[in-house]
């Protein structure tokens, strides 16, 4: 009886350790930080074209943090005093940029929608998204979700952040 209880405890511990290791592996794959030398020149070139003040090798190494991003690449950096990020596909095509802002910088129509439709949601982060082609939307974050709005205040969708 004691042997069976000990065996069950050991099996539970092994199962927990396996789950922890698998979770850590998945997290590492999702947020794989890269060195600038691992980024294709086409992706770096697109970033430099969009944000010319970053156009030095030193700035690339020190100011831009790169990661794998849904089959492409993501860059996080500060540009003209704004925290920014940009997403690229594998060939270097810019998919979107994100500029962190404050709630008060959102269009009034978006603020009205937030107040009317989400009065009990505590938003902790606010960003302006610009997509390839120039379309703009606004993102309000309440962990673990992000809420997207059009510039005219229409609620677009809620997604996991």
C-alpha angles and dihedrals in degrees: 000000000000090000091054091049091050091048091051091050092050091049091051091050092049091049092051092049092050091051092049092050093047091049092050090049093051091048091050090052093050095050102035105166113212136201117239090246088063092058117093114248089237090061093045090048092053091051091050091048092052095041108028095175087071090059101120130091091233092052090049092053098042108029106036122070112200129201141166108267122190096314092323136057137283128203126196120194147134116259124184090341095311126113105235142174132192132196124210134184119236093271094053100261111149110239101178146337126216125203118193112226141157128267092251090063092061117103113268091243091059092047091052091051092049091050094046102040103029107031094146098044115103107216116202104176136040130192141170113225123203116191130202105283093035103274112150130206135170126235126204115188128211106167125280092015138059120206118207125207135182117236089257091058102259112147106236106181149316117239139173110268 
